Amino acid sequence: MPGGWRMSTTRPPPVEHERRAVPRAGLAARVRDLLFGVLRWIAGHVRGFHAAIGVFLIAGVALLGVCVFLFVTLAYQVMEGRTSGFDRAILLWLNRHSSPGLDQWALEVTALGASLVVWMLVAVASVFLWVSKHRYSVLLLWVAILGTGIVSSTLKAFYGRPRPDVFPWRTPYAPMASFPSGHSMTAMVAYGTLAYLIARLEPTPGLRRLTFVFAGAVIVLIGVSRMYLGVHWPTDVIGGFAMGLAWAAFCALSIEALRYFRTRKPEVEEIEHDLDAEPERELGLRR
């Protein structure tokens, strides 16, 4: 209407979420940008919240399938006995460098991957994340840890690899099968997931890198301690790391997808409502 006030029909720009004072940088930033690039592409090409989640989960399952394939390839080499020379050489080298002081160190380090310590960490972290309103992070942590026990026990029962007998064990009797290492898998999932969740809350790239370096060191030391104590072959530890990384990555990707699309669900539904209304408006104009 000339000279009158006209209501704008354009939608206001979306409100930007609060960002960190220091932007992400380095490899973590590139990986995160790639992840959210995939999420944005899915959101732009798939209609509906549940359909978008489904597509992303399919992609996550594909990634998990690649990791599982690599694990199965290693398992095949192990069960065929093709890694026995490598396994024995590493354990014999560790045994030659043993000492009472290292024995005590290994027992203390390996305890960091034991069920009691891991569950205490999960409980404390869960309370902090829940109180600080990071509910999806609590879900990720519990799904990852609970799934680790199921996957590890299933794989041990399936392969049934005997424990090493290269030298007397330096730890109490371990009744379960050897492949993959449950401590190594649990360490990868627990400390890797905790590092991921903590790094997301830290303000600077330096702190995030330090968090991942510290978690990586703990994970590696737990794996080395299992070999030093004589209860696992090196390929048990490698297999535990591989499967633990695959499971932790799949859980993290799934939760990130849920968080990403959940916050955008109202927008998706609004767009769908407008699209569904287009044919009705066209019919009204034709009448």
Salt bridges, closest charged atoms under 4 A:
GLU16 OE1 - ARG19 NH2 3.44
ASP87 OD2 - ARG161 NH2 2.81
ASP103 OD1 - ARG170 NE 3.32
ASP165 OD1 - ARG88 NH2 3.38
ASP236 OD1 - ARG161 NH1 2.69
ASP236 OD2 - HIS232 ND1 3.37
GLU256 OE2 - ARG32 NH1 3.88
GLU256 OE2 - ARG200 NE 3.33
GLU256 OE1 - ARG259 NH1 3.08
GLU270 OE2 - ARG11 NE 3.09
ASP274 OD2 - ARG11 NH2 1.92
ASP274 OD1 - HIS273 ND1 3.85
ASP276 OD1 - ARG47 NH2 3.41
GLU278 OE2 - ARG281 NH2 2.45
